[in-house]
Amino acid sequence: MNRAMPPLLLRIGCAGWSLPRVSWPDFPAEGSHLARYAQRFDVVEIDSSFYKPHRRETYERWAASTPGGFRFAVKLPQTITHESRLVDAMRAFETFLAQVRGLGRKLGCLVVQLPPSLAFDASIAKRFLAALRKRFEGPVALEPRHRTWFVPQAEALLSQFRVARVLADPVLFEEAAAPGGWPGLVYLRLHGSPRRYWSAYDEALLQRLAVRLRQASEEEGAACWCIFDNTASGAAVGNALTLLRLASKSAPPSVGHP
């Protein structure tokens, strides 16, 4: 099956690889859901790791089910972000990292989603990010949900450790309406709006998004990851396929993804 590829440095996919029946004609008929999904998309975000650990062998099996250019984004466990609240969390992080290393070179971005109650504390954030960076050098995207994170001091700290600030939709605050942190990575998590996890995005909005993502990847040199999490209604797959098509229009020939 031929799949249109987005511009270099732009990855589009979903949170999870469940394929709603209405979308089955757009995917190969044979293989696991992940194997079929990976024939159209080149990235997936694993959110289940937030709730429970997966064995290294499970990650190895998932990696083996996908093409060489495929990448996984993996969400950090809630024990690190919500229970430890980034304090004394490195033992749990090392356990998690040993598991996700089963993805090998297909391990892409780590996603750090913070609880809405976790305010920005510069000393805690710096210690956590410094310790994380001693253990992991790849892409990292952090999704804060407390207003105190959307200030220049937090932006500078994230940039210092090459951590992107996630642009999440629905947008919680005016200050959160654009991605931030380290400019070398743009990471979008689109949960559906106005009804979180359920609402589909219309094509007009996706067209504007495609233009902006092309600009970020082609003109600004940022690696862009766009993940649809409006999965409750099955809208994520359709929206991702539409954005993939729109982003491929007028794009230069792709020579592969990093």
Helices and strands as residue ranges (DSSP letters): E 10-15, G 21-26, H 33-37, E 43-46, G 48-50, H 56-64, E 71-75, H 78-78, I 79-83, H 90-100, G 101-106, E 107-113, H 122-135, E 140-143, G 147-149, H 152-160, E 163-165, E 167-169, G 174-176, E 180-181, E 185-190, H 203-214, I 215-219, E 223-228, H 235-248
